[in-house]
Amino acid sequence: MVMSLALERQLVLIAVAMLMIATIVQFAGLVSGRAAYRPTAALYAGVVLLLGAAIAGRWMRENQGPFLTLYDILLSGVFSLTLMYLLISVTLPAVRGGSLVTSPLLLILGVWLTGVSELAVPLPGAFRTPWLWAHVLSGKLFLGFCLAAAATASVMLIRGAALGEWSSRLTPFPEQSEKMIWVLFFAAFICHSVMLVAGAVWAHSAWGHYWSWDPLETWTLVTWLMLGGTLHARATFRNMPQGLGHVLALATFAVAFLTFFGVPFFSIAPHKGLM
């Protein structure tokens, strides 16, 4: 039985409501001093299940993956970011404080998703290639790692300005959190590099050239240069202030975020000029 568009919409709305609850839980936990990660993780798991079902239903109904429209990008983006952060935070307790940042960010994306047209657009023939999978999956991994690193860096910055008990509530393991920021950032760099290579091979097989300087490609290259530059600065300048490193990580994520979600907003679909 094929999932109706109405049921898909209901699943998305429930998932967004759960992200709203997760955001409230995070801020309530910060104010009250109570642990908020476990209920937040449970809500994230529910979001992953609901959006996963919505994606699967849409895929079977439209006979194509969530690759093309802004709705597809937002739907798959909220799903993958929630899943990635959940898996990373379960594995690495030092990044769990970042839930204070990820929850409202995911909520914003979810609310945006509810206001976008769900109408599907036929997938061009050039998008039907295994290289698209390598390109998209490595991109999802990149943004997930980058989100976890940036969220932890944000909390560390807030922690630096907080006093006493508030400081320990934000990040109980500051040394481990600082280390994990850069481990995750390096993982993001590797995934982004794979995404660029896979995208170039895909472009060559589909359109006969590796690079075309369309808006998405250009901003993706800018993001890669910022990733590499931030990691190089971190490795070269051993005495670089912690706060500066955190700001650089946040700036890189901001550019990556705008590349993934801002460029498609203005161009309607990724790589529009190549379709």
C-alpha positions in Angstrom: 0.0 0.0 0.0 1.4 3.4 -1.1 1.5 6.1 1.6 -0.7 9.1 0.8 0.6 12.6 0.8 -1.8 13.5 3.7 -0.3 10.7 5.9 3.2 11.8 4.9 2.3 15.4 6.0 1.0 14.1 9.3 4.2 12.3 10.0 6.2 15.4 9.3 4.0 17.6 11.5 4.3 15.1 14.4 8.1 15.0 14.0 8.3 18.8 14.0 6.2 18.8 17.2 8.6 16.4 18.8 11.5 18.7 17.9 9.7 21.6 19.5 9.3 19.4 22.7 13.0 18.5 22.5 13.9 22.2 22.4 11.7 23.0 25.4 13.2 20.0 27.3 16.7 21.2 26.6 16.1 24.8 27.9 14.0 23.6 30.9 16.9 21.2 31.8 19.4 24.0 31.6 17.4 26.2 33.9 16.4 23.5 36.4 19.8 21.8 36.4 18.2 18.4 35.6 19.7 16.1 33.0 17.9 16.6 29.7 19.8 14.4 27.3 17.9 11.1 27.7 14.4 12.5 27.0 15.9 14.6 24.1 17.6 11.5 22.7 14.3 9.6 22.9 12.5 12.4 21.1 15.2 12.4 18.4 14.8 8.7 17.9 11.0 9.3 17.4 11.8 12.0 14.8 14.1 9.7 13.0 11.5 6.9 12.8 8.7 9.3 11.7 10.8 11.1 9.0 12.3 7.8 7.9 8.8 6.4 7.3 7.8 9.6 5.5 10.8 9.4 3.2 10.3 5.7 2.5 6.6 6.3 1.7 7.4 9.2 -0.5 10.1 7.2 -2.3 7.7 4.3 -3.1 4.9 6.7 -4.2 7.1 8.9 -6.4 9.6 6.2 -7.4 12.6 8.4 -6.8 14.7 9.4 -3.9 14.6 12.7 -2.0 17.3 14.5 -4.0 15.8 17.3 -6.0 13.3 19.8 -4.7 13.7 22.1 -1.6 11.1 19.9 0.2 13.2 16.8 -0.6 16.4 18.6 0.6 14.8 19.7 3.9 13.0 16.4 4.6 16.1 14.3 4.0 18.3 17.0 5.8 16.3 17.0 9.0 16.2 13.2 9.0 19.9 12.8 8.4 21.0 15.6 10.8 18.8 14.2 13.6 20.1 10.6 13.0 23.7 11.7 12.8 23.6 13.8 15.9 21.8 11.0 17.8 24.3 8.4 16.8 27.3 10.7 17.6 25.9 11.8 20.9 25.1 8.3 22.0 28.7 7.2 21.1 30.5 10.3 22.4 29.0 11.7 25.7 31.3 14.7 25.5 29.2 16.2 22.7 25.8 15.8 24.4 25.7 19.3 25.6 25.4 20.4 22.0 21.7 19.3 22.1 21.0 22.7 23.5 22.0 24.1 20.0 20.9 21.3 17.7 17.3 21.1 19.0 16.3 24.7 18.0 18.3 24.5 14.7 16.5 21.2 13.7 13.2 22.8 14.8 13.8 25.8 12.5 14.5 23.4 9.6 11.4 21.4 10.5 9.1 24.5 10.6 10.6 25.6 7.3 9.8 22.1 5.9 6.1 22.4 6.8 5.8 25.6 4.7 7.3 24.2 1.5 5.3 22.6 -1.3 5.4 18.8 -1.2 4.9 18.4 -5.0 7.5 16.2 -6.6 9.5 17.0 -9.7 10.6 14.2 -12.1 14.2 13.3 -11.5 16.4 14.1 -14.6 18.2 11.1 -16.2 21.6 12.6 -15.2 20.6 12.1 -11.5 20.1 8.4 -12.0 23.6 7.1 -11.3 25.4 5.4 -8.4 27.7 8.4 -8.1 24.8 10.4 -7.0 24.5 8.1 -4.0 28.2 8.5 -3.1 27.9 12.3 -3.5 24.7 12.7 -1.4 25.6 10.2 1.3 29.1 11.7 1.9 27.4 15.1 1.9 25.0 14.0 4.6 27.8 12.6 6.7 29.8 15.8 6.3 27.0 18.0 7.5 26.2 15.7 10.4 29.8 15.7 11.6 30.0 19.4 11.1 26.8 20.0 13.0 28.0 18.0 16.0 31.3 19.8 16.0 29.7 23.3 15.7 27.1 22.6 18.3 29.7 21.5 20.8 31.9 24.6 19.9 28.8 26.8 20.5 28.2 25.3 23.9 31.9 25.7 24.7 31.7 29.4 23.8 28.7 29.9 25.9 30.4 28.0 28.7 33.3 30.4 28.5 31.0 33.3 29.2 29.0 31.4 31.9 29.8 31.4 35.6 29.9 28.7 38.3 27.2 26.1 38.2 25.9 27.3 34.8 29.3 26.5 33.3 29.3 22.8 34.5 25.7 22.4 33.4 26.6 23.3 29.8 29.6 21.0 29.4 30.6 18.7 32.3 33.6 17.3 30.3 35.2 20.4 28.8 38.6 18.8 27.9 36.9 15.9 26.1 34.4 18.2 24.4 37.3 20.3 23.1 39.0 17.3 21.7 35.9 15.9 20.1 35.2 19.2 18.3 38.3 18.8 16.2 38.0 15.0 15.7 34.5 15.6 14.3 35.7 18.5 12.3 38.4 16.4 10.7 35.8 13.7 9.9 33.7 16.3 8.3 36.6 17.4 6.1 37.2 13.9 4.9 33.5 13.4 4.1 33.4 16.7 2.3 36.4 15.8 0.2 34.8 12.5 -0.8 31.6 14.5 -1.7 33.6 16.8 -4.0 35.4 13.9 -5.8 32.2 11.9 -6.2 30.3 14.9 -7.4 33.1 15.6 -10.0 33.0 12.1 -11.3 29.2 12.2 -11.4 29.3 15.5 -13.3 31.8 14.1 -15.9 29.8 11.0 -16.5 26.5 13.0 -16.8 27.5 16.2 -18.5 31.0 15.6 -19.9 33.0 17.9 -17.5 34.1 17.7 -13.9 33.3 21.2 -12.8 31.0 24.0 -14.1 31.1 26.7 -11.3 27.3 26.6 -10.7 26.3 28.3 -7.4 26.2 25.1 -5.4 29.5 23.9 -6.7 31.1 27.2 -6.0 29.9 27.5 -2.4 30.8 23.9 -1.8 34.3 24.7 -2.7 34.3 27.7 -0.5 33.1 25.5 2.4 35.9 23.0 1.7 38.5 25.7 1.7 37.2 27.0 5.0 37.3 23.5 6.5 40.8 23.0 5.4 41.9 26.4 6.5 40.4 26.1 9.9 42.1 22.7 10.5 45.4 24.0 9.2 45.2 27.0 11.5 44.4 24.7 14.4 47.3 22.4 13.7 49.8 25.2 12.9 49.1 27.8 15.6 49.4 25.7 18.8 48.7 28.8 21.0 45.6 29.8 19.1 43.0 30.8 21.7 40.3 28.2 22.2 37.5 30.7 21.6 39.0 31.7 18.2 39.0 28.1 17.1 35.4 27.7 18.1 34.4 30.9 16.2 36.2 29.5 13.1 34.3 26.2 13.4 31.0 28.0 13.8 31.7 30.2 10.8 32.6 27.2 8.6 29.4 25.5 9.7 27.4 28.6 8.9 28.7 28.7 5.4 28.1 24.9 5.0 24.5 25.3 6.3 23.8 28.2 3.9 25.3 26.1 1.0 23.1 23.1 1.7 19.9 24.9 2.5 20.4 28.5 1.2 21.5 27.9 -2.4 18.6 25.5 -3.1 16.2 28.0 -1.7 17.3 30.5 -4.3 17.9 28.1 -7.2 14.8 25.9 -6.5 16.9 22.7 -7.1 20.6 21.8 -6.7 22.7 22.1 -9.9 19.7 23.7 -11.7 21.9 25.0 -14.4 23.1 21.5 -15.3 19.7 19.9 -15.5 
